[in-house]
Amino acid sequence: MKIALIGVGNLGFSIAQGIAEQTGFHVDQLTLTKRNVTGLAEKFDSNKVKVTSSNIEAVQQSDIIILCVQPGQINSVLNEIKGVLLEGRHVLISTVTGRAIADIEEVIKKDIAVIRSMPNTAISVGQSMTCLSANEQGKEQMKIAQQIFDALGQSLVIEENMMQAATVICASGIAFWMRLIRATTQGAIQLGFDAPEAKNMATQACMGAASLLLNSDSHPEEEIDKVTTPRGCTISGLNEMEHEGMSSALIKGLMKSYDKISDIISEK
């Protein structure tokens, strides 16, 4: 399998790290493109990783093309590479927020397998939740995309009309959970722990809560019931947080993000 990553910014670099370091699938060659490639190759300890500033060269040398450019750049990049995209050979995977499969098809005007993906930055440590959708040709190649992203976390195939919501929950969700962990860390510091201790405690507690749900069929409320006792400290804290609007604020934040991404798409 030969993979090209077009546009190695923050997300592209995270995906490249994940692909280079994971052993869940075999990659014969990983080609990375960036305008300024200075020092990029040195960040990867593998002779299978190549870097180039030429998107055309990267496409010609690869079978799987992962687009990691900014939304405002995708049309120019597609116009640049469409001449070397080969029907029956290339699979085009887009990570570009808010750009529909139909938008890509309209530019390339070829019967290319197109898969739309929404990973998050946890892909660099093999813990991304990546949602996938595809055109008809892409559906036939979906196993390839799942193979890649399952080795970098978990993947979920969804209808494309749910991709905006998935972006809010999974991609923006990383920032939301980081803010919750930061708030817990700040509280731990106020209770007397040093900052490194507080961060470690908050992070591990979050991981533990997630792991309990991922490794069982429990509902969150079932796990909450296990640690709440009558007149206890846990229920007192939970009730105070709810009085201050914790759940409501989180849901409102999700809906606000969804409204914003919908506005962005309608304006393009």
Secondary structure, DSSP 8 states (H G I E B T S, - for coil): -EEEEE--SHHHHHHHHHHHH--SS--SEEEEE-S--TTTGGG---TTEEEES-HHHHHHT-SEEEE---GGGHHHHHHHHGGG--TTT-EEEE--TT--HHHHHHHH-S--EEEEEE--GGGGGT-EEEEEEE-HHHHHTHHHHHHHHHTTEEEEE--GGGHHHHIIIIIHHHHHHHHHHHHHHHHHHHTT--HHHHHHHHHHHHHHHHHHHHTS---HHHHHHHH--TT-HHHHHHHHHHHTTHHHHHHHHHHHHHHHHHHHHHH-
